[in-house]
């Protein structure tokens, strides 16, 4: 019965080892079980031995099977209870190795140096078994010491495992092995010494380990069944998720070929799954991106993929869809590269909408400039009228000089001065027109380094005639030591012109003689310049100030309400900001721009 139970346990663990050959602990349990089974057969033969020679041979084999049971058992405990002391396991193995060597070198085995006779002993139920009488072999004490050390080794390992919190394993492994050693390891030496007259029952004691390992097998089978159901349920949920999710999911094998594509991806690019499976992933992107994608896949097999990237997939219709991909690396159970799984979000419509929004925004900015400059028509007409009138007057004077019959030398000098005045006035008119063309142009931000005083004075030159017509006095407080700013010159002029025009419109409500605009430029901290435009008008209410920078909000009739909103967008794009405030004499709007001395971020 003991042999059958042991062999059955050994066969089960042998089949488990064939399924998972990396789990060497199964091999240890196989060796233990087969040794216990063979030992039970040997013990049965010893019970019915008829001669001293037969008993001597059988006893040697019995000791060998004990050795091949106990040593694997020690390392089995070390594997199942990692808290066990390795040095003690090595010591026990060494002692038993010496003892088993003495078993084969001694004439009568490890137990006896000499067997004198065999005795037939009765059992309680009337059967008889054989026991030997002889001189004990001193080497047997080495085996007995090793057995005592095994008990200490197992109890210590179980106690340490218990303290670490794994109580179930401490009881199951430690308790079963300790029971076996107490029943078999102590009983056998007592039989050898003649203190107990019973057959050897090491295999019977091994039933404690058989029961413990069988219980563990049943527990693992139940857990495996439960886990299998959970895995199947998880796989079903995952398949449902991948099928229904409105995201593109694609699997890539270690060779860079597609091994999975979900229905959303099929609908997105127009290729059925059967056409995608097995195709190189690089064939799904544009030709210009294939080399880079292949390099990234190769790098992913070594160091892992980039977690986020964007790739454009070519559709069956020839179009292109832009997707943002989140990618994870897949590994086998032993940590080897098994491919990639990528989930992509379609950004095609979003990117198109962003491009349309950017175009609309740029057009609104240009419209803001055009609208603002439209309000300057009368002022610019006055500004151009002066040089044109001067040109006309000088040209008429020159004709009168030329009409004289004999102009003298003094008149020729005056004629030269008149012509010089015509040239200067013509340049003045051309300069006004050129500034208008720059303000109306369309384009992207072109940063450059320039003194902030230059665009301020350029705008003041454009508005000079309008301010004279309205009776507005302009004062400048521009710090001459201010470092250059890093910005777009034309857009900076647009911001300054918008603030000055707003100030001029606010001053229309003030009595003549009290209309004044103060424009300042100074340092704002260590890395920015601040420009402020302050008027002496009626000021601005808190409600209007809170909404002043909202698009399409205006407090005057006929206004579009986009001027300050555009100014804020321009300044934020430059890394600056704009704000307004009420003062004792009116309103003040200020903005900042980064100085050229500060290191700017890329892009």
C-alpha positions as CSV (number, residue, x, y, z in Angstrom):
1,X,0.0,0.0,0.0
2,X,2.8,2.5,0.9
3,X,4.7,1.6,-2.2
4,X,1.7,2.1,-4.5
5,X,0.9,5.5,-2.9
6,X,4.5,6.6,-3.3
7,X,4.8,5.4,-6.9
8,X,1.5,7.1,-7.8
9,X,2.6,10.4,-6.3
10,X,6.0,10.1,-8.1
11,X,4.2,9.5,-11.5
12,X,1.9,12.5,-11.0
13,X,4.9,14.8,-10.2
14,X,6.8,13.3,-13.1
15,X,4.0,14.3,-15.5
16,X,4.0,17.8,-14.0
17,X,7.7,18.1,-14.6
18,X,7.2,17.1,-18.3
19,X,4.7,20.0,-18.6
20,X,7.0,22.5,-16.8
21,X,10.6,21.3,-17.0
22,X,12.0,24.4,-15.4
23,X,10.4,23.5,-12.1
24,X,13.1,21.3,-10.7
25,X,11.2,20.9,-7.5
26,X,9.0,18.4,-9.2
27,X,12.1,16.2,-10.0
28,X,13.0,16.3,-6.3
29,X,9.5,15.1,-5.3
30,X,9.7,12.4,-8.0
31,X,13.0,11.2,-6.6
32,X,11.6,11.2,-3.0
33,X,8.4,9.3,-4.0
34,X,10.2,6.7,-6.1
35,X,12.8,6.2,-3.4
36,X,10.0,5.7,-0.8
37,X,8.3,3.2,-3.1
38,X,11.5,1.3,-3.7
39,X,12.3,1.4,0.1
40,X,8.8,0.0,0.9
41,X,9.5,-3.0,-1.3
42,X,12.9,-3.5,0.3
43,X,11.4,-3.2,3.8
44,X,8.9,-5.9,2.8
45,X,11.7,-8.1,1.6
46,X,13.6,-7.6,4.9
47,X,10.6,-8.7,6.8
48,X,10.8,-12.1,5.1
49,X,14.6,-12.6,4.6
50,X,15.8,-16.1,5.3
51,X,19.6,-15.7,5.3
52,X,22.1,-13.3,6.7
53,X,23.6,-12.7,3.2
54,X,20.1,-11.8,1.8
55,X,19.4,-9.5,4.8
56,X,22.8,-7.8,4.5
57,X,22.3,-7.1,0.8
58,X,18.7,-5.9,1.3
59,X,19.8,-3.6,4.2
60,X,22.4,-1.9,2.0
61,X,19.8,-1.2,-0.6
62,X,17.4,0.0,2.0
63,X,20.0,2.5,3.3
64,X,20.6,3.7,-0.3
65,X,16.9,4.4,-0.8
66,X,16.8,6.3,2.5
67,X,19.7,8.4,1.3
68,X,17.9,9.1,-2.1
69,X,14.8,10.0,-0.1
70,X,16.3,12.2,2.6
71,X,18.8,14.3,0.5
72,X,16.2,15.3,-2.1
73,X,13.8,16.0,0.7
74,X,16.2,18.4,2.3
75,X,16.5,20.4,-1.0
76,X,12.8,20.1,-1.6
77,X,12.3,21.9,1.7
78,X,14.9,24.5,0.7
79,X,13.0,25.1,-2.6
80,X,9.5,25.3,-1.0
81,X,10.6,27.2,2.1
82,X,13.2,29.7,0.9
83,X,13.8,30.8,4.5
84,X,15.6,27.5,5.1
85,X,19.3,27.8,5.8
86,X,21.3,26.7,2.8
87,X,24.5,26.0,4.8
88,X,22.6,23.5,6.9
89,X,21.2,21.7,3.8
90,X,24.8,21.5,2.4
91,X,26.0,20.0,5.8
92,X,23.3,17.4,5.9
93,X,23.9,16.4,2.3
94,X,27.7,16.0,3.0
95,X,27.1,13.9,6.2
96,X,24.7,11.6,4.4
97,X,27.1,11.3,1.4
98,X,29.9,10.1,3.7
99,X,27.4,7.7,5.5
100,X,26.2,6.1,2.3
101,X,29.8,5.7,1.2
102,X,30.5,3.8,4.4
103,X,27.3,1.7,3.7
104,X,28.9,0.2,0.6
105,X,32.4,-0.1,1.9
106,X,31.5,-1.8,5.2
107,X,31.1,-5.6,5.0
108,X,27.6,-5.7,6.5
109,X,26.2,-2.2,5.6
110,X,26.0,1.1,7.4
111,X,23.9,-0.4,10.3
112,X,26.0,-3.4,11.3
113,X,29.7,-4.2,11.2
114,X,28.7,-7.8,11.6
115,X,25.4,-9.7,11.7
116,X,25.4,-12.7,14.0
117,X,22.0,-14.1,13.5
118,X,18.4,-13.5,12.3
119,X,15.4,-13.7,14.6
120,X,11.7,-14.3,13.7
121,X,9.5,-12.0,15.7
122,X,5.7,-12.3,16.0
123,X,3.2,-9.5,15.4
124,X,0.1,-8.8,17.4
125,X,-2.0,-10.5,14.7
126,X,0.1,-13.6,14.4
127,X,2.4,-12.9,11.5
128,X,6.2,-13.2,11.7
129,X,8.9,-10.8,10.5
130,X,12.7,-11.0,10.5
131,X,15.1,-8.9,12.7
132,X,18.9,-9.0,12.7
133,X,21.2,-9.1,15.7
134,X,24.7,-7.9,15.3
135,X,27.5,-5.5,16.1
136,X,26.5,-1.9,15.4
137,X,28.6,0.0,12.8
138,X,30.1,3.2,14.3
139,X,29.4,5.0,11.0
140,X,25.7,4.7,11.7
141,X,26.0,7.5,14.2
142,X,26.9,9.8,11.3
143,X,23.6,9.0,9.6
144,X,21.7,9.4,12.9
145,X,23.3,12.9,13.4
146,X,22.3,13.9,9.9
147,X,18.7,12.8,10.6
148,X,18.6,14.9,13.8
149,X,20.0,17.8,11.8
150,X,17.2,17.3,9.3
151,X,14.6,17.7,12.0
152,X,16.3,20.9,13.2
153,X,16.6,22.1,9.6
154,X,12.9,21.6,8.9
155,X,11.6,23.1,12.2
156,X,13.8,26.2,11.8
157,X,12.7,26.7,8.2
158,X,9.0,26.3,9.1
159,X,9.3,28.7,12.0
160,X,11.1,31.4,9.8
161,X,8.5,30.9,7.0
162,X,5.7,31.3,9.6
163,X,7.2,34.6,10.8
164,X,7.4,35.8,7.2
165,X,3.6,35.4,6.9
166,X,3.3,32.2,4.7
167,X,1.7,30.1,7.4
168,X,0.0,27.7,5.1
169,X,3.2,26.6,3.4
170,X,5.0,26.4,6.8
171,X,2.4,24.0,8.1
172,X,1.9,22.0,4.9
173,X,5.6,21.4,4.0
174,X,7.3,21.8,7.4
175,X,4.6,19.8,9.3
176,X,4.6,16.9,6.9
177,X,8.4,16.6,6.7
178,X,8.8,17.0,10.4
179,X,6.2,14.2,11.0
180,X,7.9,11.9,8.6
181,X,11.3,12.5,10.3
182,X,9.9,11.9,13.8
183,X,8.1,8.7,12.7
184,X,10.8,7.3,10.4
185,X,14.0,9.0,11.4
186,X,13.8,8.2,15.1
187,X,12.0,4.9,14.8
188,X,14.7,3.3,12.5
189,X,17.7,4.0,14.9
190,X,15.7,2.5,17.8
191,X,15.1,-0.6,15.7
192,X,18.8,-0.7,14.8
193,X,19.8,-0.5,18.5
194,X,17.4,-3.3,19.4
195,X,15.3,-1.0,21.7
196,X,12.2,-1.5,19.6
197,X,11.4,-4.9,18.0
198,X,9.3,-3.9,15.0
199,X,9.9,-4.0,11.2
200,X,11.5,-0.9,9.6
201,X,8.6,1.5,8.6
202,X,10.3,4.4,6.9
203,X,7.9,4.0,3.9
204,X,4.9,4.1,6.3
205,X,6.1,7.4,7.7
206,X,6.5,8.7,4.2
207,X,2.7,8.6,3.9
208,X,2.6,11.9,5.8
209,X,4.5,13.5,2.9
210,X,2.3,11.7,0.4
211,X,-0.8,13.1,2.1
212,X,0.6,16.6,2.2
213,X,1.8,16.7,-1.4
214,X,-1.5,15.1,-2.6
215,X,-3.4,17.8,-0.7
216,X,-1.2,20.4,-2.4
217,X,-1.8,18.9,-5.8
218,X,-5.6,18.9,-5.3
219,X,-5.4,22.6,-4.0
220,X,-3.4,23.6,-7.1
221,X,-5.8,21.8,-9.4
222,X,-8.7,23.6,-7.9
223,X,-6.9,26.9,-8.1
224,X,-5.8,26.2,-11.7
225,X,-9.4,25.5,-12.6
226,X,-10.5,28.7,-11.0
227,X,-7.8,30.7,-12.6
228,X,-8.6,29.1,-16.0
229,X,-12.2,30.3,-15.7
230,X,-11.0,33.7,-14.7
231,X,-8.6,33.8,-17.6
232,X,-11.3,32.7,-20.1
233,X,-13.6,35.4,-18.7
234,X,-10.8,38.0,-19.0
235,X,-10.1,36.9,-22.5
236,X,-13.8,37.2,-23.4
237,X,-13.9,40.7,-21.9
238,X,-10.7,41.7,-23.7
239,X,-12.0,40.4,-27.0
240,X,-15.3,42.3,-26.5
241,X,-13.3,45.4,-25.6
242,X,-11.1,45.2,-28.6
243,X,-14.0,44.6,-30.8
244,X,-16.2,47.4,-29.6
245,X,-13.7,50.1,-28.6
246,X,-13.6,53.1,-30.9
247,X,-9.8,53.0,-31.1
248,X,-7.4,51.3,-33.5
249,X,-5.6,48.3,-32.0
250,X,-2.9,46.5,-33.9
251,X,-0.5,43.7,-32.8
252,X,3.0,43.3,-34.2
253,X,5.0,40.1,-33.9
254,X,8.8,40.0,-33.3
255,X,9.5,40.0,-37.1
256,X,7.6,43.3,-37.5
257,X,4.5,41.7,-39.1
258,X,0.9,42.4,-38.2
259,X,-0.7,39.6,-36.1
260,X,-3.8,41.3,-35.0
261,X,-6.1,44.1,-36.2
262,X,-9.4,45.0,-34.5
263,X,-12.6,45.9,-36.4
264,X,-12.3,49.6,-35.8
265,X,-8.9,49.6,-37.6
266,X,-10.4,47.6,-40.5
267,X,-13.1,50.2,-40.9
268,X,-10.7,53.1,-40.5
269,X,-8.3,52.2,-43.2
270,X,-10.6,50.0,-45.4
271,X,-8.5,46.8,-45.2
272,X,-10.1,43.6,-43.9
273,X,-8.2,41.7,-41.1
274,X,-7.3,38.8,-43.4
275,X,-5.4,41.2,-45.7
276,X,-3.6,42.8,-42.8
277,X,-2.4,39.6,-41.0
278,X,1.1,38.7,-42.0
279,X,1.9,42.0,-43.7
280,X,4.9,44.0,-42.6
281,X,3.8,46.8,-40.4
282,X,6.1,49.2,-42.4
283,X,3.9,48.5,-45.5
284,X,0.9,50.3,-43.8
285,X,2.7,53.6,-43.5
286,X,3.8,56.1,-46.1
287,X,6.9,55.3,-48.1
288,X,8.8,58.2,-46.5
289,X,8.2,56.8,-43.0
290,X,9.0,53.1,-43.6
291,X,12.7,53.2,-42.8
292,X,12.2,55.1,-39.6
293,X,9.4,52.7,-38.5
294,X,11.6,49.7,-39.2
295,X,14.3,51.2,-37.1
296,X,11.9,51.9,-34.2
297,X,10.6,48.3,-34.3
298,X,14.2,47.0,-34.2
299,X,14.9,49.2,-31.2
300,X,11.8,48.1,-29.5
301,X,13.0,44.5,-29.6
302,X,16.1,45.6,-27.6
303,X,15.1,48.3,-25.3
304,X,11.3,48.6,-25.5
305,X,9.1,50.9,-27.6
306,X,8.4,54.6,-27.3
307,X,5.3,54.9,-25.2
308,X,3.8,57.5,-27.4
309,X,4.2,58.3,-31.1
310,X,2.3,59.4,-34.2
311,X,2.1,57.5,-37.4
312,X,0.1,58.0,-40.6
313,X,-1.6,54.9,-42.0
314,X,-2.3,54.6,-45.7
315,X,-5.9,53.7,-46.4
316,X,-7.2,51.3,-49.1
317,X,-8.6,54.3,-50.9
318,X,-5.2,55.9,-51.0
319,X,-5.9,58.5,-48.4
320,X,-4.0,58.9,-45.1
321,X,-5.2,58.8,-41.5
322,X,-3.1,60.3,-38.7
323,X,-3.1,58.4,-35.5
324,X,-1.5,58.9,-32.1
325,X,-0.3,55.5,-30.8
326,X,0.3,54.3,-27.3
327,X,2.5,51.2,-27.5
328,X,3.5,48.5,-25.0
329,X,6.1,45.7,-25.3
330,X,4.9,42.1,-25.0
331,X,7.2,39.5,-23.5
332,X,7.0,35.7,-23.2
333,X,6.9,34.1,-19.7
334,X,10.7,33.8,-19.8
335,X,11.1,37.6,-20.6
336,X,11.9,37.3,-24.3
337,X,10.6,39.8,-26.8
338,X,7.2,38.7,-28.1
339,X,6.1,41.8,-30.1
340,X,4.1,44.9,-29.6
341,X,0.6,46.0,-29.0
342,X,-0.4,49.5,-30.1
343,X,-3.6,51.4,-29.5
344,X,-4.2,54.4,-31.8
345,X,-6.5,57.3,-31.6
346,X,-7.6,58.8,-34.9
347,X,-6.6,62.5,-35.0
348,X,-7.3,63.2,-38.7
349,X,-10.4,65.3,-38.2
350,X,-8.9,67.0,-35.2
351,X,-5.7,68.0,-37.0
352,X,-7.7,69.3,-39.9
353,X,-9.9,71.3,-37.6
354,X,-6.8,72.7,-35.9
355,X,-5.4,73.7,-39.2
356,X,-8.7,75.4,-40.1
357,X,-8.7,77.1,-36.8
358,X,-5.2,78.4,-37.2
359,X,-6.1,79.8,-40.7
360,X,-9.2,81.4,-39.2
361,X,-7.2,82.9,-36.4
362,X,-4.6,84.3,-38.7
363,X,-7.3,85.8,-40.9
364,X,-9.0,87.3,-37.8
365,X,-5.7,88.9,-36.8
366,X,-5.3,90.3,-40.3
367,X,-8.9,91.5,-40.2
368,X,-8.2,93.2,-36.9
369,X,-5.3,95.0,-38.5
370,X,-7.3,96.0,-41.5
371,X,-10.2,97.2,-39.3
372,X,-7.9,99.1,-37.0
373,X,-6.1,100.7,-40.0
374,X,-9.5,101.6,-41.5
375,X,-10.1,103.8,-38.5
376,X,-6.9,105.6,-39.4
377,X,-7.9,106.6,-42.9
378,X,-8.6,110.2,-42.0
379,X,-5.4,110.5,-40.0
380,X,-3.3,108.9,-42.7
381,X,-4.9,111.2,-45.3
382,X,-3.9,114.1,-43.2
383,X,-0.4,112.6,-42.7
384,X,0.0,112.2,-46.5
385,X,-1.6,115.5,-47.3
386,X,1.2,117.5,-45.7
387,X,4.1,116.1,-47.8
388,X,1.9,116.1,-51.0
389,X,0.9,119.7,-50.4
390,X,4.5,120.7,-49.7
391,X,5.6,118.9,-52.9
392,X,3.0,120.7,-55.0
393,X,3.9,124.1,-53.5
394,X,7.7,123.5,-54.1
395,X,7.0,122.3,-57.6
396,X,5.0,125.5,-58.4
397,X,7.7,127.7,-56.9
398,X,10.3,125.8,-59.0
399,X,8.3,126.5,-62.2
400,X,8.2,130.2,-61.4
401,X,12.0,130.3,-61.0
402,X,12.4,128.5,-64.3
403,X,10.0,130.9,-66.0
404,X,12.3,133.8,-65.2
405,X,14.3,135.0,-68.3
406,X,17.7,135.1,-66.7
407,X,17.8,133.5,-63.2
408,X,20.7,134.7,-61.2
409,X,23.0,132.5,-59.0
410,X,21.0,133.1,-55.9
411,X,17.8,132.0,-57.5
412,X,19.6,128.8,-58.7
413,X,20.6,128.0,-55.1
414,X,16.9,128.5,-54.0
415,X,15.8,126.2,-56.8
416,X,18.2,123.5,-55.6
417,X,16.8,123.8,-52.1
418,X,13.3,123.6,-53.5
419,X,14.2,120.4,-55.3
420,X,15.7,119.0,-52.1
421,X,12.5,119.7,-50.2
422,X,10.5,117.9,-52.9
423,X,12.7,114.8,-52.5
424,X,12.4,114.9,-48.7
425,X,8.7,115.3,-48.8
426,X,8.4,112.5,-51.3
427,X,10.5,110.1,-49.0
428,X,8.2,111.1,-46.1
429,X,5.1,110.1,-48.1
430,X,6.8,106.9,-49.3
431,X,7.7,106.0,-45.7
432,X,4.1,106.5,-44.6
433,X,2.9,104.2,-47.3
434,X,5.6,101.6,-46.6
435,X,4.6,101.4,-42.9
436,X,1.0,100.9,-44.0
437,X,2.1,98.0,-46.2
438,X,4.0,96.3,-43.4
439,X,1.0,96.6,-41.1
440,X,-1.3,95.0,-43.6
441,X,0.9,92.1,-44.6
442,X,0.0,88.5,-43.9
443,X,2.5,86.0,-42.5
444,X,3.8,84.0,-39.5
445,X,5.7,85.3,-36.5
446,X,9.2,86.4,-37.5
447,X,11.1,87.0,-34.3
448,X,14.0,89.4,-34.3
449,X,16.0,91.5,-31.8
450,X,15.2,95.2,-31.8
451,X,14.8,98.1,-29.4
452,X,11.2,98.4,-28.2
453,X,11.4,102.2,-28.8
454,X,11.5,101.6,-32.6
455,X,8.0,100.2,-33.1
456,X,6.6,102.7,-30.6
457,X,8.0,105.7,-32.4
458,X,7.0,104.2,-35.8
459,X,3.4,104.0,-34.6
460,X,3.5,107.4,-33.1
461,X,4.7,108.7,-36.5
462,X,1.6,107.2,-38.1
463,X,-0.8,108.6,-35.5
464,X,0.9,112.0,-35.2
465,X,-1.5,113.8,-37.5
466,X,-4.6,112.2,-35.9
467,X,-3.4,113.1,-32.4
468,X,-2.9,116.7,-33.6
469,X,-6.4,116.8,-35.1
470,X,-7.9,115.6,-31.9
471,X,-5.8,117.8,-29.7
472,X,-4.1,114.9,-27.9
473,X,-0.7,115.6,-26.3
474,X,1.6,112.6,-26.2
475,X,4.4,112.2,-23.7
476,X,7.1,109.6,-24.0
477,X,9.1,108.0,-21.1
478,X,11.2,105.4,-22.9
479,X,14.2,104.1,-21.1
480,X,17.1,104.6,-23.4
481,X,19.1,101.8,-21.6
482,X,16.4,99.2,-22.2
483,X,17.9,96.0,-23.9
484,X,16.4,94.8,-27.2
485,X,13.3,92.6,-27.1
486,X,12.8,89.3,-28.9
487,X,9.6,89.5,-30.8
488,X,7.9,90.1,-34.2
489,X,8.3,93.8,-35.1
490,X,5.0,94.1,-37.1
491,X,2.9,92.4,-34.5
492,X,4.5,94.5,-31.8
493,X,3.5,97.6,-33.8
494,X,-0.1,96.2,-34.0
495,X,-0.3,95.9,-30.3
496,X,1.0,99.4,-29.7
497,X,-1.2,100.9,-32.3
498,X,-4.3,99.2,-30.9
499,X,-3.6,100.5,-27.4
500,X,-2.9,104.0,-28.6
501,X,-6.1,104.0,-30.8
502,X,-8.1,102.8,-27.8
503,X,-6.6,105.6,-25.7
504,X,-7.5,108.2,-28.4
505,X,-11.1,107.0,-28.6
506,X,-11.4,107.2,-24.8
507,X,-10.0,110.7,-24.8
508,X,-12.7,111.9,-27.2
509,X,-15.0,112.2,-24.2
510,X,-12.6,114.5,-22.3
511,X,-12.6,118.3,-22.7
512,X,-10.0,119.8,-25.1
513,X,-6.8,120.7,-23.3
514,X,-7.2,117.8,-20.9
515,X,-6.4,115.1,-23.5
516,X,-3.1,113.4,-22.8
517,X,-1.5,110.0,-23.5
518,X,1.6,108.8,-21.6
519,X,3.5,105.9,-23.1
520,X,6.3,104.3,-21.1
521,X,8.9,101.5,-21.7
522,X,11.1,100.1,-19.0
523,X,12.5,96.9,-17.6
524,X,10.1,94.4,-16.0
525,X,12.2,92.3,-13.7
526,X,15.4,90.8,-15.2
527,X,14.1,89.2,-18.3
528,X,11.3,91.3,-19.8
529,X,10.4,94.8,-20.9
530,X,7.0,96.4,-20.0
531,X,5.2,99.0,-22.2
532,X,2.3,100.9,-20.8
533,X,-0.2,103.3,-22.4
534,X,-2.0,105.6,-20.0
535,X,-4.7,108.1,-20.9
536,X,-6.4,110.9,-19.0
537,X,-9.9,109.8,-20.0
538,X,-12.9,108.8,-18.0
539,X,-11.4,105.4,-17.1
540,X,-12.9,101.9,-17.4
541,X,-15.5,100.2,-15.2
542,X,-14.5,97.0,-13.3
543,X,-17.1,95.0,-15.3
544,X,-15.7,96.2,-18.6
545,X,-12.1,95.7,-17.4
546,X,-12.9,92.1,-16.4
547,X,-14.2,91.3,-20.0
548,X,-11.9,93.6,-21.9
549,X,-9.8,90.8,-23.4
550,X,-12.8,88.5,-24.4
551,X,-13.3,88.1,-28.1
552,X,-16.1,90.2,-29.6
553,X,-16.7,92.2,-26.4
554,X,-16.7,96.0,-26.9
555,X,-18.0,98.9,-24.9
556,X,-18.3,101.3,-27.9
557,X,-20.7,101.2,-30.8
558,X,-19.3,100.1,-34.2
559,X,-16.4,98.2,-32.6
560,X,-15.7,94.5,-33.4
561,X,-14.4,93.7,-30.0
562,X,-11.4,91.7,-31.3
563,X,-8.5,94.2,-30.9
564,X,-7.5,93.5,-27.3
565,X,-8.2,89.7,-27.7
566,X,-5.8,89.7,-30.7
567,X,-3.3,91.7,-28.6
568,X,-3.5,89.1,-25.8
569,X,-3.0,86.2,-28.3
570,X,0.0,87.9,-29.9
571,X,1.7,88.6,-26.6
572,X,1.1,85.1,-25.1
573,X,2.5,83.6,-28.3
574,X,5.7,85.7,-27.6
575,X,5.9,84.6,-23.9
576,X,4.5,87.9,-22.7
577,X,1.2,89.1,-21.2
578,X,-1.2,92.1,-21.1
579,X,-3.4,93.6,-18.5
580,X,-5.4,96.7,-17.8
581,X,-6.1,98.8,-14.7
582,X,-7.9,101.9,-13.5
583,X,-5.7,104.9,-12.5
584,X,-6.4,108.2,-10.7
585,X,-6.5,110.0,-14.0
586,X,-7.9,107.4,-16.5
587,X,-7.0,103.9,-17.7
588,X,-3.7,102.2,-18.2
589,X,-3.0,99.1,-20.3
590,X,0.4,97.4,-20.1
591,X,2.1,94.5,-21.8
592,X,5.4,92.6,-21.5
593,X,7.8,91.1,-24.0
594,X,10.8,88.9,-23.3
595,X,14.2,90.6,-23.6
596,X,16.6,89.3,-26.2
597,X,19.2,88.6,-23.5
598,X,17.0,85.8,-22.0
599,X,17.5,82.3,-23.5
600,X,14.4,81.4,-25.5
601,X,13.0,77.8,-25.6
602,X,13.2,75.9,-28.8
603,X,10.3,75.9,-31.2
